[in-house]
Amino acid sequence: MKNNNKLFIAIIIALVLGVGLGAFVHYQYPDGKVEFAKNIKLFGTIFIRLVQMIIAPLVFSTLVVGIAKMGDMKMVGRVGAKAMAWFITASLVSLSVGLVLVNWLKPGKGTSIKMDDLSSADDLLKNTNSFSLEQFVTHVVPKSVIEAMATNEILQIVIFAILFGIALSSMGKIGNPIMKSLDIVSHVILKMVTYIMWTAPLGVFGAVAAAVANYGFEIFSLYARYLVDFALGIVVLWILLLLVGYMILGNRLWTLLKRIKSPLLIAFSTTSSEAVFPKLVEELERFGCKSKIVSFTLPLGYSFNLDGSMMYMTFASIFIAQVYGVHMSLGEQLTMLLVLMLTSKGVAGVPRASLIVVVATCAMFGIPPEGIALILPIDHFCDMARSMTNVLGNALATTAVDKWESEPETVTQETA
């Protein structure tokens, strides 16, 4: 716990120093801010890449071991069903919160924001086509597990790991050596996590300094209405998540929040919920969640349960429609909500991943996809909030499933 506090303090210091240095460069050396941001951001890149390096082997080994340890396929099905019930419900609530607030607050109506330059959105527009069933299937189903691991496609790795884990479990004692080996691998990687996490303050410093150096503080006043309305959405979503969390965990919720404060802050600073996956596994197990539940539920959550990103997708899509004066009926908006339920699954927990889904959805519903350039300048700051919300949502989902699984065991023991 002491090390956790030290890391938290180090990240806070790095965050403050990053803001200070970024602001100094932006206002004192405006001509060199672009080059400075490009170079200082390398600190953040190093941290993100170190984490990405261990994501694939960690997800694979923990998920396979989690399924194999359950042994009973009925338990795998039961835990999977509980997890998916949470994910689908949370996704619908998150999307609905975004839809209701953007229609109520109308941040895009009468906006004075002008797009002088669309070049910032070029990469997203080039890499994104209208959503199709073919694209969805090819994104979900792996053609090569090596390719999936090389590109950190978490959903594809999850699908392969589930099949591998079920097959390994069905082999009985013959499969024990492989299970034990993968268990050791997962513990070795978790040990690596403790080393890598000490580079987090450096990553936070670089990422924040680069963002503030590029945009300064004016970005907040320029897009104040959009940011305030989005922040209100995040607050509403947090209140709902914490209320449900308190109903399930009671006063232990506050212990959980203390446990995950470092992952929350890292996700907020680096705008990557993926970056804290290894640390979150470690903290949830320390909180008291069973290793096999964490190993099974958390990787699934990173593919199916990104609450902050979900809320943002409906909010951003309707915002762009409002800016361009594209009227959408209630039926069309509900259809968009259901489409986003599908297209968002498997969205990587990396910076700006959800923007690709927004662009694809806009194109599908006749909303000018180049409107994404409107929100790109401040997306970094929105991404901070939604990444942190993604981490909270997955932590609560995992602890809830663990609690539900523990209750039948307790009842059985008391009966015996």
DATA-V333291 format. One record per backbone hydrogen bond with DSSP energy under -0.5 kcal/mol. NH is the residue of the N-H (numbers start at 1). CO is the residue of the C=O. E is the energy in kcal/mol with one decimal. If there is no record, write none. Layout:
nh = {NH;NH}
co = {CO;CO}
e = {E;E}
//
This chain:
nh = {5;6;7;8;9;10;11;12;13;14;15;16;17;18;19;20;21;22;23;24;25;26;27;28;29;32;33;36;37;38;39;40;41;42;43;44;45;46;47;48;49;50;51;52;53;54;54;55;56;58;59;60;61;62;63;64;65;66;67;68;69;70;71;72;73;75;76;77;78;79;80;81;82;83;84;85;86;87;88;89;90;91;92;93;94;95;96;97;98;99;100;101;102;103;104;105;106;109;111;116;121;122;125;126;127;128;131;136;137;138;139;140;141;142;148;149;150;151;152;153;154;157;158;159;160;161;162;163;164;165;166;167;168;169;170;171;171;172;174;175;176;179;180;181;182;183;184;185;186;187;188;189;190;191;192;193;194;195;196;197;198;199;200;203;204;205;206;207;208;209;210;211;212;213;214;215;216;219;220;221;222;223;224;227;228;229;230;231;232;233;234;235;236;237;238;239;240;241;242;243;244;245;246;247;248;249;250;252;253;254;255;256;257;258;259;260;261;264;265;266;267;268;269;270;271;272;274;276;277;280;281;282;283;284;285;286;287;288;288;289;294;295;296;297;298;300;301;302;303;304;305;307;310;311;312;313;314;315;316;317;318;319;320;321;322;323;324;325;326;327;333;334;335;336;337;338;339;340;341;342;342;343;344;345;346;347;350;353;355;356;356;357;358;359;360;361;362;363;364;365;366;367;371;372;373;374;375;375;376;377;378;379;379;380;381;382;383;384;385;386;387;388;389;390;391;392;393;394;395;396;397;398;399;400;401;402;403;404;405;406;407;408;409;410;411;412;413;414;415;416}
co = {1;2;3;4;5;6;7;8;9;10;11;12;13;14;15;16;17;18;19;20;21;22;23;24;25;29;30;32;33;34;35;36;37;39;40;40;41;42;43;44;45;46;47;48;49;50;51;51;52;54;55;56;57;58;59;60;61;62;63;64;65;66;67;70;71;72;72;73;74;75;76;77;78;79;80;81;82;83;84;85;86;87;88;89;90;91;92;93;94;95;96;97;98;99;100;101;102;106;108;114;118;119;121;122;123;124;360;132;133;134;135;136;137;140;144;145;146;147;149;148;152;153;154;155;156;157;158;159;160;161;162;163;164;165;166;167;168;169;171;172;173;175;176;177;178;179;180;181;182;183;184;185;186;187;188;189;190;191;192;193;195;196;197;199;200;201;202;203;204;205;206;207;208;209;210;211;212;215;217;217;218;219;221;223;224;225;226;227;228;229;230;231;232;233;234;235;236;237;238;239;240;241;242;243;244;245;246;249;250;251;251;252;253;254;255;256;258;260;261;262;263;264;265;266;267;267;349;273;274;276;277;278;279;280;281;282;283;284;285;284;290;291;292;293;294;296;297;298;300;300;301;305;306;307;308;309;310;311;312;313;314;315;316;317;318;319;320;322;321;325;329;330;331;332;333;334;335;336;337;338;339;339;340;342;303;344;348;350;352;352;353;353;354;355;356;357;358;359;360;361;363;362;368;369;370;371;371;372;372;373;375;375;376;376;378;378;379;380;381;382;383;384;385;386;387;388;389;390;391;392;393;394;395;396;397;398;399;400;401;402;403;404;405;406;407;408;409;410;411;412}
e = {-2.1;-2.4;-2.4;-2.1;-2.6;-2.4;-2.3;-2.2;-2.4;-2.2;-2.5;-2.3;-2.7;-2.4;-2.2;-2.5;-2.9;-2.5;-2.4;-2.2;-2.3;-2.3;-2.3;-2.5;-1.9;-1.0;-0.7;-2.5;-2.9;-2.1;-1.9;-3.3;-1.8;-1.4;-1.4;-0.5;-2.2;-2.6;-1.8;-2.6;-2.7;-2.2;-2.0;-2.8;-1.8;-0.7;-1.2;-0.9;-0.7;-1.8;-3.0;-2.5;-2.4;-2.5;-2.1;-2.3;-2.2;-2.4;-2.3;-2.8;-2.7;-1.2;-1.2;-3.9;-0.6;-0.7;-1.6;-2.4;-2.4;-3.0;-2.5;-2.4;-2.2;-2.6;-2.6;-2.2;-1.9;-2.7;-2.8;-2.0;-3.1;-2.5;-2.3;-2.4;-2.6;-2.7;-2.2;-2.5;-1.9;-2.2;-3.0;-2.3;-2.1;-1.4;-1.9;-3.3;-1.2;-1.1;-1.2;-0.9;-1.7;-1.3;-2.5;-2.7;-2.2;-0.6;-0.7;-2.0;-2.5;-2.5;-1.6;-1.6;-3.0;-0.6;-2.3;-2.2;-2.4;-2.1;-0.6;-2.5;-1.4;-2.2;-2.8;-2.2;-2.1;-2.9;-2.6;-1.9;-2.7;-3.0;-2.5;-2.3;-2.7;-2.4;-1.9;-0.7;-0.8;-1.3;-1.1;-1.1;-1.5;-2.2;-3.0;-2.2;-2.6;-2.1;-2.1;-2.3;-2.5;-1.8;-2.4;-2.5;-2.1;-1.6;-1.8;-1.7;-1.1;-0.9;-2.7;-2.9;-1.0;-2.3;-1.3;-2.1;-3.0;-2.5;-2.2;-2.5;-2.5;-2.2;-2.0;-1.8;-2.5;-2.3;-1.9;-2.2;-2.7;-0.7;-1.3;-0.8;-2.7;-1.6;-1.1;-2.7;-3.0;-2.5;-2.4;-2.7;-2.1;-1.7;-2.2;-2.4;-2.6;-2.3;-2.7;-2.5;-2.2;-2.7;-3.0;-2.2;-2.2;-2.6;-2.6;-2.0;-1.5;-3.3;-1.9;-1.4;-1.7;-1.1;-0.7;-2.2;-2.3;-1.8;-2.0;-2.2;-0.8;-2.4;-2.2;-2.6;-2.5;-2.2;-2.3;-2.9;-1.3;-0.5;-2.8;-0.9;-1.4;-2.9;-2.1;-1.8;-2.4;-2.5;-1.8;-1.8;-1.8;-0.8;-0.5;-2.2;-2.4;-2.8;-1.1;-3.2;-1.8;-0.8;-2.4;-1.9;-1.3;-2.5;-2.8;-0.8;-2.3;-2.3;-1.9;-2.0;-1.4;-1.8;-3.4;-2.1;-2.2;-1.9;-2.2;-1.7;-2.5;-2.3;-1.9;-0.8;-2.8;-0.8;-2.3;-2.4;-2.1;-2.4;-2.0;-2.0;-2.5;-2.8;-1.4;-1.1;-0.6;-3.1;-1.9;-1.3;-3.5;-1.9;-1.4;-1.8;-0.6;-0.8;-0.8;-0.8;-1.9;-2.6;-2.2;-2.5;-2.6;-2.1;-1.6;-1.6;-0.9;-2.7;-1.9;-1.9;-2.0;-1.8;-0.5;-0.8;-1.2;-0.6;-0.6;-0.9;-0.8;-0.6;-0.7;-1.7;-3.3;-1.3;-1.2;-2.4;-2.4;-1.8;-2.0;-2.1;-1.7;-2.1;-2.7;-2.1;-2.2;-2.5;-2.2;-2.2;-2.2;-2.4;-2.3;-2.3;-2.2;-2.6;-2.1;-1.8;-1.7;-0.9;-0.8;-2.2;-2.4;-2.3;-2.4;-2.4;-2.1;-2.1}
//
